[in-house]
Amino acid sequence: MRNTKLLLGIALLAAPAAALAQDTETGVISHLHFGGDSSSVGQIYRLEPSAGYAFSRHFSVSAGVPVYFVHPSSDTAATGAKSVNGIGNAYLDFKFETSKSETYFSSRVRGTAPTGKVEDGFSTGRATVDWTNYVSHSVGAVTPFGSVGFANTVSDTHFFSRPFNSLGFVGHLEGGAELQLHRGVSVAGSGYAILPSGQQKVYSKLIQRGRTGTTNPAGRVRGKSTRFETESVVVGGEEVARDHGASVWFGVSPAKGVNLELGYSRSITYAYNSVFFNLGFDIGRVTRRGPQP
């Protein structure tokens, strides 16, 4: 029943796509992203270069690979965690996008190859696929938005570089709104949910393979969903990957193709309060042909 509802939601989001249209724009696309978040378990930073080609203003293909920098907090390090750096899973994106008037829609399929080191939690050792559909509609200075998708892994988001990799079917939802304060300046907020189904396998980025975790000395009460804090590999049911929470952030675009976000996120399931930042450069924007938005 849950999977049926998820597929119905995707179909409802996809419906507006057939009615939207844009002019053609082609060329090389390339981005550089650097961001991270800090919570009670430590800091996780992600550097992510990507490049590809836009065949039109509707369809593009790009590839990239994230590089992770994981630094556990002193409390988490006492459980057996250690700092570790390394590449994650290389990915290939196929993206369709279109807009008309104040409505925007995109559908992206991301496939990853297991290039990350399993022992460090940067990969599950298996290929993954994530299909995400996104829609937004601006009403004056306010732009409500929503996304729905499904995958065989819990993916990172712009506000949460997860302290683990996972393998198992999940649905993911997000909904919120952005308020434009001034040209290039905005505030936004959203709520999210990760809805797993069936067996889940979680690979911790905090506890490396071969290391044994201990009880957290800070005395935090943890549940089944945060076993990745003390175990390198966790196999279980839906509860080991389920999550829900909310985020708020401030965004500014100081120059063409440059975006900065600063925000706060709360994972209710993990009982994490974290602050995050994202700095993005749309390098390919200045090389693409056609009118710029």
Protein Blocks (a to p, Z undefined) as FASTA:
>chain_A
ZZmmmmmmmmmmmmmmmmgccdddedddddddddddddfkbccddddddddddfbfkbcc
ddddddddddddfklmmnopacddddddddddddddddehjbccdddddddddfbcfkno
paghiacddddddddddehjbccdddddddfbdcddfklccfbdcedddddddddddddf
bghiacdddddddddehjdddddfkbcghiacdddfklpacdfklmmmmpfbdcddfklm
gccdddddddddfbghiacdddddddfklopacddddddddfklmmpgcjdZZ
